[in-house]
Amino acid sequence: MYFIDLSQYTQKFLDKIDSHIKERIENTLKRLENNPVPSDAKFIGREGGEKIFRYRIGDYRALYSINENKKIILVMKIDKRSRVYD
């Protein structure tokens, strides 16, 4: 089982959005604890030896990395599709 860690940017974003959207995103991210690479997640590259994935949550995208040694999933950024890759 993995531990979900949110970056400062991600936490600020979640604090600003509507509660029902925030709840949906948090529930979806919670599923990553048991399956860090679901079939609908897409590998987009490597950074510092860690794999970076994109996960679609409705109109939003979550970018996250997986640290296999420490069993940590770091959610680096969540935003709408048009802004997440900036």
C-alpha positions as CSV (number, residue, x, y, z in Angstrom):
1,M,0.0,0.0,0.0
2,Y,1.2,3.5,-0.9
3,F,1.0,6.8,0.9
4,I,-0.4,9.8,-0.9
5,D,1.5,13.1,-0.4
6,L,0.3,16.4,-1.8
7,S,2.6,19.2,-2.9
8,Q,2.1,22.7,-1.6
9,Y,0.7,23.8,-5.0
10,T,-1.8,20.9,-5.0
11,Q,-3.0,21.6,-1.5
12,K,-3.6,25.2,-2.3
13,F,-5.5,24.3,-5.4
14,L,-7.7,21.8,-3.5
15,D,-8.4,24.5,-0.8
16,K,-9.7,26.9,-3.5
17,I,-12.1,24.7,-5.5
18,D,-15.7,23.8,-4.7
19,S,-16.2,21.1,-2.0
20,H,-18.0,18.6,-4.2
21,I,-15.2,18.7,-6.8
22,K,-12.6,18.5,-4.1
23,E,-14.3,15.4,-2.6
24,R,-14.4,13.7,-6.0
25,I,-10.7,14.4,-6.6
26,E,-9.7,13.2,-3.2
27,N,-11.7,10.0,-3.5
28,T,-10.1,9.3,-6.9
29,L,-6.6,9.9,-5.5
30,K,-7.3,7.6,-2.6
31,R,-7.8,4.8,-5.0
32,L,-4.1,5.2,-6.0
33,E,-3.0,3.9,-2.6
34,N,-3.9,0.4,-3.6
35,N,-3.2,0.7,-7.3
36,P,-0.7,3.4,-8.1
37,V,-0.8,2.9,-11.9
38,P,-4.4,2.2,-12.9
39,S,-5.2,1.3,-16.5
40,D,-6.4,4.9,-17.2
41,A,-3.2,6.6,-15.9
42,K,-0.6,7.5,-18.6
43,F,3.1,7.5,-18.2
44,I,4.5,10.8,-19.4
45,G,8.2,10.6,-18.5
46,R,10.9,10.5,-15.8
47,E,12.3,13.1,-13.5
48,G,15.1,12.4,-11.1
49,G,14.7,8.7,-11.6
50,E,11.0,8.7,-10.7
51,K,8.2,7.9,-13.1
52,I,5.8,10.7,-13.8
53,F,2.1,9.8,-14.6
54,R,-0.9,11.7,-15.6
55,Y,-4.3,10.7,-14.2
56,R,-7.6,12.1,-15.6
57,I,-10.3,13.1,-13.1
58,G,-13.2,14.5,-15.1
59,D,-12.1,17.9,-16.5
60,Y,-9.0,17.9,-14.2
61,R,-5.6,16.2,-14.6
62,A,-3.4,15.1,-11.8
63,L,0.4,14.8,-12.3
64,Y,2.1,12.5,-9.9
65,S,5.3,10.6,-9.3
66,I,5.9,7.3,-7.6
67,N,8.8,6.6,-5.3
68,E,8.9,2.8,-5.3
69,N,11.4,2.6,-2.5
70,K,9.5,4.6,0.1
71,K,6.0,3.7,-1.3
72,I,5.0,7.3,-1.7
73,I,2.9,8.9,-4.4
74,L,3.6,12.6,-4.7
75,V,0.8,14.5,-6.4
76,M,2.7,17.4,-7.9
77,K,0.0,19.3,-9.6
78,I,-3.8,19.2,-10.2
79,D,-5.5,21.6,-12.6
80,K,-7.7,21.8,-15.7
81,R,-6.2,20.2,-18.8
82,S,-5.5,23.5,-20.4
83,R,-3.3,24.7,-17.5
84,V,-1.8,21.6,-15.9
85,Y,1.1,21.2,-18.3
86,D,2.4,24.8,-18.0
